Amino acid sequence: MARKDDPQTVEYETKAKNLLKSELKRKGVTYAQLAERLAAMDIHETERNLNNKISRGGFTAAFFLQCLAAIGTASLQLDG
């Protein structure tokens, strides 16, 4: 298992964080709106918690996919 301070782990956490932030911006969705949309999916996160979790970048793949579903992202461009 990769350590939290492993450079590759940090690199991919940063990529995931930036992808999620980019999608939120592209869709015009705020953290408050994301919290509401997740709540509608029975996933309860506060705006502040979302901000902290996304800023850190150390979230699960499940959380990442839940957020993408909540903002209506059906596909994602990983490079370029």
N, C-alpha and C positions, 0 to 999 in steps of 0.2 A: 504494500500500500504506500502511496506517495505521501511524503510529509508535507505539512502546510507551508513550510519555508523552502521547499524544493523549487528551484527556478522554473522548471517546467510546469509545476502545479500553479505557481503564481502567474505564469504567462497565460495559461488557459483560463484561469479564473478571471483575468483581466479581459480576455477575449469575450468570455460569456457576459461579463458585466457590460462591456461596450456594445455588444450586439443587442442586449436587452434595452439599454438606454437609447440606442439608435432607433429601435423599433418603437419605443414609447414616443420619442420625439417625432418620428415619421408619421405616426398615427395621431399625434396631438393629444396623447393621453397623459394626464398628470398622475402623480402618486396617489392623490385623493381619489381620482376616478378609477385607478387600478384597484385600489382597496375596495371600492364599491362593486366593481365587476367581479373581483375574486369572491367577495361576500355572496354574490348571487350564485356562485358556484359552490357555496358552503365552505369557503376557505377564508378564514378570518385573520386578517393582518391589518394593523393600523398603518396610516400614512407614514408615520415616523419610523415604524419598524421596516416598512418597505424601503424607505430611503436608506436606512442603515444597512439592511441586508444587501441591497443592490450596490451600494457604494463599496462595501467590503468585497463583493464578488464571490464570496464563499458560500454559494447556495447550491442546493441539490438540483440534479437534472429534472426531477419532478417539478420543483418550484419554477424552474426556467420554462418548462413546457406549459405549466398552468398559467403563467403570466402571458405567454404567447397566445394561448387559447383565449384568455380573457380580453386581450386587445385585438383579437381577430386576425392574427398573423397565420396564414396558411402555408407560406413557404419563406425560406430565409436564404439570403446570399451570404455564404461564409467568407469568401475571399473576393477582393476587388471592390 
